Amino acid sequence: MEELHVTAGKELIREGDDNYGFYVIGMGEYEIRTVSSGVESVKRVNSGTFGELTLLHNQNSRSTVTAKTNGKLYSLDRNDFRKIVTKTTHELRKNLEEIINKVPLLKDLTEFDKLKVADVLELINFSDGDVIVKEGECSDGVYLVVHGSVKIVEKTDSGRKELTVGSGEHFGELPASKPASACKSAVAVGQTKVAFLKAEAYERLMGPCLKVLKKNPSHSRKPATNL
């Protein structure tokens, strides 16, 4: 990334212009002025990033960004930004496909259908101790662990049963794979990222998957965890 030193009053992005950069704030305070439906909003920031939405969506800037103090930025031009985003997206998709291949309910889908699943997955970050699924409240989909780990807890007649699932593993239920046992709780262990496949999205997009289940009925009886 290129290091830029800016002075107070410097206009970095103008509304309506074709933005050519992505900026990470190193030092200083910056004003972001946006007009939406005739209403102007103004906010000041001294950390974070700006410029990425214009580049991601290939559209003219909707905001004007001005340095309010002297400061320092780190920037990437459009081409370098897109190369990084493309590489990161490709690596993430490959990782998600590898995890999908480990889910009994999904592994027998065609490669095309697996791509469709990867496209509708919602990435969610959790901190240590965050409750992902509350005890007694069944999840409405399957969670694929991208990195980190999750502790699954189930109450039984003899006490509590625990299992930890890590990167590349999964937990939760889809309509065709709900176990008869009581729903379990799930808690993040450390910084954890999961990819969530909503049951609703599954039902909408994965009609072919139901045909797979009819051919492989044993898959529908396997819970998403081995508790």
C-alpha beads as a LAMMPS data file, in Angstrom:
LAMMPS data file: protein, C-alpha beads

227 atoms
226 bonds

1 atom types
1 bond types

-500.0 500.0 xlo xhi
-500.0 500.0 ylo yhi
-500.0 500.0 zlo zhi

Masses

1 110.0

Atoms # bond

1 1 1 0.000 0.000 0.000
2 1 1 1.126 3.554 -0.684
3 1 1 1.576 5.883 2.286
4 1 1 0.007 9.320 1.825
5 1 1 0.456 12.396 4.010
6 1 1 -2.498 14.794 3.743
7 1 1 -3.135 18.310 5.018
8 1 1 -6.300 19.705 6.567
9 1 1 -8.844 20.680 3.897
10 1 1 -7.614 18.137 1.346
11 1 1 -10.538 16.671 -0.623
12 1 1 -9.854 12.980 -1.168
13 1 1 -13.103 11.822 -2.783
14 1 1 -15.812 13.975 -4.372
15 1 1 -19.458 12.933 -4.714
16 1 1 -20.260 11.859 -8.278
17 1 1 -16.644 11.221 -9.237
18 1 1 -15.270 7.873 -10.305
19 1 1 -13.281 6.926 -7.194
20 1 1 -9.880 5.459 -7.955
21 1 1 -8.754 4.488 -4.474
22 1 1 -9.296 2.544 -1.286
23 1 1 -8.007 4.259 1.846
24 1 1 -7.033 3.013 5.301
25 1 1 -6.802 5.716 7.961
26 1 1 -3.461 5.831 9.735
27 1 1 -3.780 9.190 11.481
28 1 1 -6.024 12.242 11.382
29 1 1 -9.721 13.049 11.256
30 1 1 -11.843 12.886 8.093
31 1 1 -15.306 14.153 7.228
32 1 1 -17.619 11.962 5.140
33 1 1 -20.526 13.938 3.677
34 1 1 -23.300 11.953 1.958
35 1 1 -26.587 13.033 0.356
36 1 1 -29.347 10.439 0.093
37 1 1 -32.905 11.228 -1.080
38 1 1 -32.205 14.902 -0.602
39 1 1 -31.061 14.460 2.994
40 1 1 -27.459 15.224 3.854
41 1 1 -25.606 13.299 6.545
42 1 1 -22.168 14.150 7.906
43 1 1 -19.894 12.064 10.078
44 1 1 -16.296 12.342 11.202
45 1 1 -13.987 9.353 11.534
46 1 1 -10.434 8.872 12.752
47 1 1 -10.078 5.150 12.080
48 1 1 -11.258 2.531 9.601
49 1 1 -11.468 2.722 5.820
50 1 1 -13.321 4.490 3.015
51 1 1 -13.629 4.220 -0.751
52 1 1 -14.223 0.471 -0.921
53 1 1 -17.962 0.535 -1.713
54 1 1 -17.435 2.565 -4.866
55 1 1 -14.771 0.137 -6.064
56 1 1 -16.702 -3.001 -5.114
57 1 1 -19.877 -1.898 -6.898
58 1 1 -18.135 -0.129 -9.790
59 1 1 -20.150 3.065 -9.352
60 1 1 -19.520 6.757 -8.857
61 1 1 -18.937 7.927 -5.318
62 1 1 -21.992 8.850 -3.246
63 1 1 -19.925 10.750 -0.703
64 1 1 -17.389 13.533 -0.407
65 1 1 -14.471 12.815 1.917
66 1 1 -12.321 15.670 3.221
67 1 1 -9.409 15.697 5.657
68 1 1 -10.287 17.873 8.660
69 1 1 -6.793 17.666 10.137
70 1 1 -3.362 16.788 8.902
71 1 1 -3.107 13.043 8.675
72 1 1 -1.721 9.891 7.145
73 1 1 -3.458 7.371 4.885
74 1 1 -2.556 4.100 3.229
75 1 1 -4.049 3.655 -0.217
76 1 1 -4.588 1.087 -2.946
77 1 1 -5.573 1.958 -6.489
78 1 1 -8.559 0.350 -8.193
79 1 1 -6.606 -2.413 -9.958
80 1 1 -4.643 -3.548 -6.899
81 1 1 -7.765 -3.437 -4.742
82 1 1 -9.706 -5.653 -7.150
83 1 1 -6.816 -8.118 -7.433
84 1 1 -6.747 -8.514 -3.664
85 1 1 -10.537 -8.824 -3.405
86 1 1 -10.633 -11.378 -6.234
87 1 1 -7.866 -13.466 -4.674
88 1 1 -9.440 -13.310 -1.220
89 1 1 -12.886 -14.208 -2.580
90 1 1 -11.432 -17.138 -4.545
91 1 1 -9.567 -18.488 -1.502
92 1 1 -12.623 -18.119 0.726
93 1 1 -14.892 -19.850 -1.786
94 1 1 -12.409 -22.711 -2.119
95 1 1 -12.324 -23.039 1.666
96 1 1 -16.133 -23.042 1.862
97 1 1 -16.391 -25.683 -0.863
98 1 1 -14.009 -27.925 1.091
99 1 1 -16.220 -27.556 4.172
100 1 1 -19.388 -28.190 2.136
101 1 1 -17.852 -31.466 0.959
102 1 1 -17.731 -32.615 4.602
103 1 1 -21.430 -32.014 5.253
104 1 1 -23.314 -35.305 4.660
105 1 1 -26.418 -33.472 3.483
106 1 1 -24.509 -31.431 0.876
107 1 1 -21.478 -33.423 -0.238
108 1 1 -23.323 -35.340 -2.996
109 1 1 -24.535 -32.195 -4.760
110 1 1 -23.161 -31.327 -8.181
111 1 1 -20.258 -28.882 -8.333
112 1 1 -22.621 -26.250 -9.728
113 1 1 -25.057 -26.686 -6.833
114 1 1 -22.185 -26.485 -4.346
115 1 1 -21.264 -23.119 -5.855
116 1 1 -24.866 -22.008 -5.382
117 1 1 -24.645 -22.979 -1.719
118 1 1 -21.341 -21.123 -1.296
119 1 1 -22.906 -17.983 -2.793
120 1 1 -25.736 -17.843 -0.242
121 1 1 -23.612 -18.550 2.835
122 1 1 -23.579 -15.686 5.351
123 1 1 -20.222 -15.057 7.057
124 1 1 -20.519 -14.173 10.757
125 1 1 -17.764 -13.332 13.251
126 1 1 -18.029 -14.241 16.943
127 1 1 -15.863 -13.396 19.951
128 1 1 -14.913 -15.795 22.722
129 1 1 -17.980 -16.757 24.761
130 1 1 -20.559 -15.453 22.277
131 1 1 -23.671 -17.615 22.160
132 1 1 -24.332 -18.746 18.597
133 1 1 -27.312 -20.976 19.354
134 1 1 -29.170 -20.804 22.686
135 1 1 -29.985 -23.992 24.507
136 1 1 -33.477 -25.179 23.617
137 1 1 -33.706 -22.927 20.561
138 1 1 -33.087 -24.989 17.459
139 1 1 -30.992 -23.314 14.791
140 1 1 -32.733 -22.536 11.507
141 1 1 -29.817 -23.685 9.395
142 1 1 -26.327 -25.138 9.334
143 1 1 -23.164 -23.388 10.550
144 1 1 -19.883 -24.192 8.797
145 1 1 -16.817 -23.298 10.887
146 1 1 -14.388 -21.303 8.727
147 1 1 -11.861 -20.720 11.500
148 1 1 -11.840 -20.928 15.269
149 1 1 -13.904 -23.454 17.222
150 1 1 -17.340 -23.871 18.771
151 1 1 -18.398 -25.763 21.904
152 1 1 -21.627 -27.715 21.514
153 1 1 -23.468 -28.543 24.756
154 1 1 -26.411 -30.908 25.192
155 1 1 -28.300 -31.676 28.386
156 1 1 -28.949 -35.372 28.926
157 1 1 -30.503 -37.442 31.727
158 1 1 -27.016 -38.245 32.964
159 1 1 -25.750 -34.651 32.846
160 1 1 -24.155 -32.461 30.211
161 1 1 -22.539 -33.708 27.044
162 1 1 -19.949 -31.495 25.314
163 1 1 -18.245 -31.564 21.941
164 1 1 -15.931 -29.024 20.314
165 1 1 -16.072 -28.556 16.542
166 1 1 -13.280 -26.762 14.738
167 1 1 -12.314 -25.356 11.364
168 1 1 -13.745 -27.420 8.528
169 1 1 -16.519 -28.913 10.683
170 1 1 -20.192 -27.997 11.008
171 1 1 -23.187 -27.977 13.353
172 1 1 -26.872 -27.092 13.284
173 1 1 -29.775 -28.512 11.337
174 1 1 -31.608 -28.203 8.051
175 1 1 -35.236 -29.307 7.691
176 1 1 -34.300 -32.609 6.087
177 1 1 -31.652 -33.418 8.675
178 1 1 -33.161 -32.416 12.036
179 1 1 -32.346 -35.022 14.682
180 1 1 -34.969 -36.268 17.043
181 1 1 -32.872 -35.261 20.041
182 1 1 -33.307 -31.969 21.891
183 1 1 -31.673 -28.903 20.406
184 1 1 -28.168 -28.101 21.625
185 1 1 -26.454 -24.838 22.533
186 1 1 -23.394 -23.555 20.662
187 1 1 -20.808 -21.129 22.068
188 1 1 -17.773 -19.622 20.324
189 1 1 -14.340 -20.560 21.695
190 1 1 -11.942 -17.721 20.904
191 1 1 -12.315 -15.548 17.815
192 1 1 -14.457 -17.610 15.461
193 1 1 -15.852 -17.146 11.951
194 1 1 -18.715 -19.282 10.664
195 1 1 -20.560 -19.494 7.369
196 1 1 -24.293 -19.824 7.952
197 1 1 -26.605 -21.598 5.513
198 1 1 -30.172 -20.535 6.292
199 1 1 -32.784 -23.248 5.980
200 1 1 -34.925 -20.818 3.981
201 1 1 -32.134 -20.250 1.443
202 1 1 -31.519 -23.980 1.285
203 1 1 -35.155 -24.710 0.521
204 1 1 -35.309 -21.939 -2.089
205 1 1 -32.134 -22.777 -3.974
206 1 1 -31.482 -26.416 -3.320
207 1 1 -34.368 -28.279 -4.892
208 1 1 -31.864 -30.740 -6.417
209 1 1 -30.614 -31.534 -2.924
210 1 1 -33.982 -33.015 -1.992
211 1 1 -33.649 -35.417 -4.901
212 1 1 -30.232 -36.414 -3.599
213 1 1 -31.747 -37.165 -0.188
214 1 1 -34.339 -39.430 -1.738
215 1 1 -31.546 -41.376 -3.412
216 1 1 -29.457 -41.360 -0.219
217 1 1 -32.009 -41.433 2.614
218 1 1 -29.377 -42.326 5.217
219 1 1 -28.003 -38.763 4.920
220 1 1 -31.246 -37.274 6.160
221 1 1 -30.943 -39.157 9.438
222 1 1 -27.481 -37.851 10.277
223 1 1 -27.403 -34.909 12.700
224 1 1 -24.985 -32.092 12.005
225 1 1 -22.989 -33.007 15.123
226 1 1 -22.171 -36.365 16.652
227 1 1 -23.462 -35.502 20.114

Bonds

1 1 1 2
2 1 2 3
3 1 3 4
4 1 4 5
5 1 5 6
6 1 6 7
7 1 7 8
8 1 8 9
9 1 9 10
10 1 10 11
11 1 11 12
12 1 12 13
13 1 13 14
14 1 14 15
15 1 15 16
16 1 16 17
17 1 17 18
18 1 18 19
19 1 19 20
20 1 20 21
21 1 21 22
22 1 22 23
23 1 23 24
24 1 24 25
25 1 25 26
26 1 26 27
27 1 27 28
28 1 28 29
29 1 29 30
30 1 30 31
31 1 31 32
32 1 32 33
33 1 33 34
34 1 34 35
35 1 35 36
36 1 36 37
37 1 37 38
38 1 38 39
39 1 39 40
40 1 40 41
41 1 41 42
42 1 42 43
43 1 43 44
44 1 44 45
45 1 45 46
46 1 46 47
47 1 47 48
48 1 48 49
49 1 49 50
50 1 50 51
51 1 51 52
52 1 52 53
53 1 53 54
54 1 54 55
55 1 55 56
56 1 56 57
57 1 57 58
58 1 58 59
59 1 59 60
60 1 60 61
61 1 61 62
62 1 62 63
63 1 63 64
64 1 64 65
65 1 65 66
66 1 66 67
67 1 67 68
68 1 68 69
69 1 69 70
70 1 70 71
71 1 71 72
72 1 72 73
73 1 73 74
74 1 74 75
75 1 75 76
76 1 76 77
77 1 77 78
78 1 78 79
79 1 79 80
80 1 80 81
81 1 81 82
82 1 82 83
83 1 83 84
84 1 84 85
85 1 85 86
86 1 86 87
87 1 87 88
88 1 88 89
89 1 89 90
90 1 90 91
91 1 91 92
92 1 92 93
93 1 93 94
94 1 94 95
95 1 95 96
96 1 96 97
97 1 97 98
98 1 98 99
99 1 99 100
100 1 100 101
101 1 101 102
102 1 102 103
103 1 103 104
104 1 104 105
105 1 105 106
106 1 106 107
107 1 107 108
108 1 108 109
109 1 109 110
110 1 110 111
111 1 111 112
112 1 112 113
113 1 113 114
114 1 114 115
115 1 115 116
116 1 116 117
117 1 117 118
118 1 118 119
119 1 119 120
120 1 120 121
121 1 121 122
122 1 122 123
123 1 123 124
124 1 124 125
125 1 125 126
126 1 126 127
127 1 127 128
128 1 128 129
129 1 129 130
130 1 130 131
131 1 131 132
132 1 132 133
133 1 133 134
134 1 134 135
135 1 135 136
136 1 136 137
137 1 137 138
138 1 138 139
139 1 139 140
140 1 140 141
141 1 141 142
142 1 142 143
143 1 143 144
144 1 144 145
145 1 145 146
146 1 146 147
147 1 147 148
148 1 148 149
149 1 149 150
150 1 150 151
151 1 151 152
152 1 152 153
153 1 153 154
154 1 154 155
155 1 155 156
156 1 156 157
157 1 157 158
158 1 158 159
159 1 159 160
160 1 160 161
161 1 161 162
162 1 162 163
163 1 163 164
164 1 164 165
165 1 165 166
166 1 166 167
167 1 167 168
168 1 168 169
169 1 169 170
170 1 170 171
171 1 171 172
172 1 172 173
173 1 173 174
174 1 174 175
175 1 175 176
176 1 176 177
177 1 177 178
178 1 178 179
179 1 179 180
180 1 180 181
181 1 181 182
182 1 182 183
183 1 183 184
184 1 184 185
185 1 185 186
186 1 186 187
187 1 187 188
188 1 188 189
189 1 189 190
190 1 190 191
191 1 191 192
192 1 192 193
193 1 193 194
194 1 194 195
195 1 195 196
196 1 196 197
197 1 197 198
198 1 198 199
199 1 199 200
200 1 200 201
201 1 201 202
202 1 202 203
203 1 203 204
204 1 204 205
205 1 205 206
206 1 206 207
207 1 207 208
208 1 208 209
209 1 209 210
210 1 210 211
211 1 211 212
212 1 212 213
213 1 213 214
214 1 214 215
215 1 215 216
216 1 216 217
217 1 217 218
218 1 218 219
219 1 219 220
220 1 220 221
221 1 221 222
222 1 222 223
223 1 223 224
224 1 224 225
225 1 225 226
226 1 226 227
